[in-house]
């Protein structure tokens, strides 16, 4: 049993509407059930809900023309990238047309001397880094899934490198966006800073397709480090692992990546990825810089870890070793869910100030230990963000009820510590009431902005908050 998907009133498409769409895009209009189902579900735990049709767009101008058609006919529009979102962000809860941007996958330009590039929204992050490698550059935002850059912008994605390189909010210089009135706008230029008017770039980042459809993204890039070292260290206690991270950051160690996996998650990872790490709470580290600088970072963190009950550091310095290590981390969700045959997963996340992180994770683990179903903890602890992955029996509706209560207690705990209900998954369908609890009247201002830009509520309706 998946979580109930909240549906809004759904109207049939107007007569002749699909004929007008087909005249514009030809055979890139798909109405088959299999394609619609693919675009009506995601990695989320919600029940599928199908769009009326799917269009595979090829250009920004074509997206603008589609928007003009849909708005004139009162048809909802849902932008879609790779379908890897967690909170039901792309589910067409009012039906309508899903605009799939995955074929808009051109790397428009790379400005090597300026350390930036412009890409179409359908470019995947792994595709971009493959293209950049020969130029000595890389794009660091790594949410785990091989998501599209446009989708990452729309959900304000983060990931394993956020502690060193920030999130999509910091990575994006400019956007090209199609607005609900069919205009094509550019939110900024390539300059590294600007005081020119309202910050429309940041307004669109994280808006989940409710204010505009992102079709191009201009990104900050970084030089590939001279030296990269990865390590795994297990700890006697959860507290010791978290304290190691917090203390390392507090003394200024520029950790590139630091991920925590509790003992339950390590058991799942060992089984899924055929590894043999101790099944204790574990930190995955990565250090970037010159060789001497990396060596200095390593010595410092090893000393801190030893004082907090950390064991021996197991190193992965060769590219293939690092790849295997981080592949295991990126597949941790599947590892956790599949510890229980036939289970469905529910992944949630919160983020708190790092001074409260140990307290929040410890209390959460104590809460999970009392639960009747398995759950693991992992996350990007360097910036205070962690996840809980629940493995739920789909034939036991009482488990879904229990998980809803556990998730609510997790959010309440984070908010009580002046944290947030979501560090990187977004609000989507799943955390709308949590957003109100977190920001109160500020959500009313968000509604004002939404109504001003999208008065018919046609852009990804039903997401983030009630219209």
Residue pairs with C-beta under 8 A, 6 or more apart in sequence:
1 394
1 395
1 396
1 397
1 400
2 45
2 46
2 47
2 344
2 394
2 400
3 45
3 46
3 47
3 346
3 400
3 404
3 430
4 46
4 47
5 46
5 47
5 48
5 49
5 88
5 91
5 93
5 429
6 93
6 429
6 462
7 49
7 93
7 94
8 93
8 94
8 461
8 462
9 94
10 94
10 95
11 74
11 94
11 95
13 52
13 53
13 73
13 75
14 73
14 74
14 75
17 69
17 73
17 75
18 29
18 31
18 53
20 69
21 29
21 53
21 55
21 66
21 69
21 97
22 29
24 62
24 65
24 66
24 69
25 55
25 56
25 57
25 62
25 66
28 55
28 56
28 57
28 58
28 103
29 53
29 54
29 55
30 36
30 53
30 54
30 55
30 56
31 52
31 53
31 54
33 50
35 54
36 50
36 51
36 52
36 53
36 54
36 98
37 48
37 50
38 83
39 50
39 51
39 54
39 78
39 80
39 83
39 90
39 92
39 98
39 100
40 48
40 49
40 50
40 51
40 91
40 92
40 98
41 48
41 83
41 91
42 83
42 84
42 85
42 86
42 88
42 89
42 90
42 91
43 83
43 84
43 85
43 86
43 145
43 333
43 345
43 347
44 85
44 86
44 87
44 88
44 89
44 91
44 428
44 429
44 430
45 344
45 345
45 346
45 392
46 88
46 91
46 429
46 430
48 91
49 91
49 92
49 93
50 92
50 95
51 78
51 92
51 95
51 96
51 97
51 98
52 75
52 92
52 95
52 96
52 97
53 97
53 98
54 80
54 97
54 98
54 100
55 66
55 97
55 98
55 99
55 100
56 100
56 102
56 103
57 63
57 66
57 99
57 100
57 101
57 103
57 104
58 103
58 104
59 104
60 104
60 176
60 178
60 184
60 215
60 216
61 184
63 99
63 101
63 178
63 213
63 215
64 178
64 182
64 183
64 184
65 182
66 77
66 97
66 99
67 77
67 178
67 179
67 180
67 182
67 213
68 182
69 75
70 76
70 77
70 96
70 97
70 458
71 77
71 180
71 181
71 182
71 456
71 458
74 456
74 458
75 96
75 97
75 458
76 92
76 94
76 95
76 96
76 97
76 458
76 459
76 460
76 461
77 96
77 97
77 99
77 213
77 458
77 459
77 460
78 90
78 91
78 92
78 96
78 97
78 98
78 99
78 209
78 460
79 90
79 98
79 99
79 101
79 150
79 154
79 209
79 213
79 214
79 460
80 90
80 98
80 99
80 100
80 101
80 102
81 90
81 100
81 101
81 102
81 121
81 122
81 147
81 148
81 150
81 151
81 154
82 102
82 124
82 145
82 146
82 147
82 148
82 151
83 90
84 143
84 145
84 146
84 147
84 151
85 151
85 155
85 425
85 426
85 428
86 347
86 349
86 425
86 426
86 428
86 430
87 422
87 425
87 426
87 427
87 428
87 429
87 430
87 431
88 428
88 429
88 430
88 463
89 154
89 155
89 208
89 209
89 426
89 428
89 429
89 460
89 463
90 98
90 209
90 460
91 428
91 429
92 98
93 429
93 461
93 462
94 461
94 462
96 458
96 461
99 213
101 120
101 121
101 122
101 148
101 150
101 213
101 215
102 122
102 148
103 122
104 120
104 121
104 122
104 150
104 215
105 120
105 122
105 123
105 124
105 127
106 119
106 120
106 123
107 117
107 118
107 119
107 120
107 123
107 127
107 128
107 131
108 117
108 118
108 119
108 120
108 216
109 117
109 118
110 116
110 117
110 131
110 132
110 135
110 137
110 221
111 117
111 190
112 135
112 136
112 137
114 190
115 137
115 220
115 221
115 222
115 223
116 173
116 190
116 218
116 219
116 220
116 221
117 128
117 132
117 137
117 139
117 218
117 219
117 221
118 174
118 216
118 217
118 218
118 219
119 128
119 149
119 216
119 217
119 219
120 150
120 215
120 216
121 148
121 149
121 150
121 151
121 153
121 214
121 215
121 216
121 217
122 148
122 149
122 150
123 148
123 149
123 150
124 146
124 147
124 148
124 149
125 139
125 141
125 142
125 143
125 146
125 147
125 148
125 149
125 152
126 146
128 139
128 149
129 138
129 139
132 138
132 139
132 221
133 224
136 223
136 224
137 221
137 222
137 223
137 224
138 221
138 222
138 223
138 224
139 171
139 219
139 221
139 222
140 161
140 164
140 165
140 171
140 222
141 152
141 157
141 158
141 159
141 161
141 162
141 165
141 166
141 167
141 168
141 171
142 159
142 160
142 161
143 152
143 157
143 158
143 159
143 424
144 159
144 160
144 329
144 330
144 333
145 330
147 157
149 217
149 219
150 214
150 215
150 217
151 157
152 168
153 168
153 172
153 175
153 204
153 205
153 214
153 217
154 204
154 205
154 206
154 207
154 208
154 209
154 214
155 168
155 206
155 208
155 424
155 425
155 426
156 167
156 168
156 169
156 205
156 206
156 424
156 426
157 167
157 168
157 424
158 167
158 168
158 380
158 383
158 385
158 423
158 424
159 167
159 380
159 424
160 257
160 259
160 286
160 326
160 329
160 380
161 256
161 257
162 380
162 382
162 383
162 385
162 424
163 249
163 255
163 256
163 257
163 258
163 380
163 382
163 383
164 254
164 255
164 256
164 257
164 288
164 382
165 171
165 222
165 256
167 424
168 205
168 206
169 202
169 205
169 206
170 220
171 219
171 220
172 201
172 205
172 217
172 218
172 219
172 220
173 188
173 189
173 190
173 191
173 192
173 201
173 218
173 219
173 220
174 186
174 187
174 188
174 189
174 190
174 201
174 217
174 218
175 186
175 187
175 188
175 200
175 201
175 204
175 205
175 214
175 216
175 217
175 218
176 184
176 185
176 186
176 187
176 214
176 215
176 216
176 217
177 184
177 185
177 186
177 187
177 200
177 204
177 212
177 213
177 214
177 215
178 184
178 212
178 213
178 215
179 185
179 211
179 212
179 453
180 211
180 212
180 453
180 454
180 455
180 456
180 458
180 459
184 215
185 200
185 212
187 200
187 201
187 203
187 204
188 194
188 196
188 200
188 201
188 218
190 218
192 220
203 211
203 449
204 211
204 212
204 214
206 426
207 464
208 426
208 427
208 428
208 460
208 463
208 464
209 459
209 460
209 463
210 450
210 454
210 459
210 460
210 461
210 463
210 464
211 449
211 450
211 453
211 454
211 459
212 453
212 459
213 459
225 256
225 288
225 289
226 289
226 290
226 291
227 287
227 288
227 289
227 290
227 291
227 293
227 294
228 256
228 286
228 287
228 288
228 294
228 317
228 322
229 286
229 287
229 294
229 298
229 315
229 316
229 317
230 257
230 284
230 285
230 286
230 287
230 315
230 316
230 317
230 321
230 322
230 325
230 326
231 284
231 285
231 286
231 287
231 298
231 313
231 314
231 315
231 316
232 277
232 282
232 283
232 284
232 285
232 313
232 314
232 316
232 325
233 244
233 282
233 283
233 285
233 305
233 310
233 311
233 312
233 313
233 314
234 266
234 277
234 278
234 280
234 281
234 282
234 310
234 311
235 241
235 244
235 280
235 281
235 282
235 283
235 305
235 308
235 309
235 310
235 311
236 280
236 309
237 281
237 309
238 262
238 281
238 358
238 361
238 362
238 365
239 308
239 358
239 362
240 281
240 308
240 309
240 310
241 260
241 281
241 282
241 283
241 308
241 310
242 260
242 357
242 358
242 361
242 362
242 381
243 308
243 358
244 283
244 301
244 304
244 305
244 308
244 310
245 255
245 258
245 260
245 283
245 354
245 357
245 381
245 382
246 354
246 355
246 357
246 358
247 304
247 308
248 255
248 258
248 300
248 301
248 304
249 255
249 354
249 382
251 300
251 304
253 297
253 300
253 301
254 288
254 289
254 297
255 285
255 286
255 287
255 297
255 301
255 382
256 286
256 287
256 288
257 284
257 285
257 286
257 326
257 382
258 283
258 284
258 285
258 286
258 380
258 381
258 382
259 283
259 284
259 329
259 378
259 379
259 380
259 381
260 281
260 282
260 283
260 361
260 377
260 378
260 379
260 381
260 386
261 269
261 281
261 282
261 283
261 284
261 329
261 332
261 376
261 377
261 378
262 281
262 365
262 376
262 377
262 378
263 279
263 280
263 281
264 336
264 374
264 375
264 376
264 377
265 332
265 335
265 336
265 376
265 377
265 378
265 389
266 277
266 278
266 279
266 280
266 281
266 282
267 279
267 339
268 332
268 335
268 336
268 338
268 339
268 376
269 275
269 277
269 328
269 329
269 331
269 332
269 335
270 276
270 277
270 279
271 335
271 339
272 328
272 331
272 334
272 335
272 338
273 324
273 327
273 328
273 331
273 335
275 328
277 314
278 311
280 311
283 305
283 310
283 381
284 325
284 326
284 329
285 301
285 313
286 322
286 326
287 294
287 297
287 298
287 301
288 294
289 297
298 313
302 310
302 313
305 313
316 322
316 324
316 325
328 335
329 378
332 376
332 378
332 389
333 345
333 347
333 389
334 345
336 345
336 374
336 375
336 376
336 378
336 389
336 391
337 343
337 344
337 345
337 389
337 391
338 391
339 374
339 391
340 374
340 391
340 393
342 393
342 394
343 391
343 392
343 393
343 394
344 391
344 392
344 394
345 389
345 390
345 391
345 392
346 389
346 390
346 392
346 403
346 407
347 387
347 388
347 389
347 390
347 425
348 387
348 388
348 390
348 407
348 410
348 425
348 430
349 379
349 385
349 386
349 387
349 388
349 422
349 423
349 424
349 425
350 360
350 385
350 386
350 410
350 411
350 413
350 414
350 419
350 420
350 421
350 422
350 423
351 383
351 384
351 385
351 386
351 414
351 419
351 420
351 422
351 423
351 424
352 360
352 384
352 414
352 417
352 418
352 419
352 420
353 384
353 417
353 418
353 419
354 381
354 382
354 383
354 384
356 384
356 417
356 418
356 419
357 381
357 384
357 386
359 417
360 386
360 413
360 414
360 417
360 419
361 377
361 381
361 386
363 413
364 377
364 386
364 388
364 410
364 413
365 377
367 406
367 409
367 410
368 375
368 377
368 388
368 406
371 402
371 406
372 399
372 402
373 390
373 391
373 392
373 393
373 399
373 402
373 403
374 390
374 391
375 388
375 389
375 390
375 391
375 406
376 388
376 389
377 386
377 387
377 388
378 386
378 387
378 389
379 385
379 386
379 387
380 386
380 423
380 424
383 423
384 419
384 423
385 423
385 424
386 423
388 406
388 407
388 410
390 403
390 406
390 407
392 399
392 400
392 403
393 399
411 421
411 431
411 434
411 437
412 437
414 420
414 421
415 421
415 434
415 437
415 438
420 438
421 427
421 431
421 434
421 435
421 437
421 438
422 431
422 434
425 431
426 464
427 434
427 435
427 463
427 464
427 465
428 463
428 464
429 462
429 463
432 464
432 465
432 466
435 443
435 464
435 465
436 443
436 465
443 465
446 464
446 465
447 465
447 467
450 457
450 465
450 467
451 457
451 467
453 459
457 467
461 467
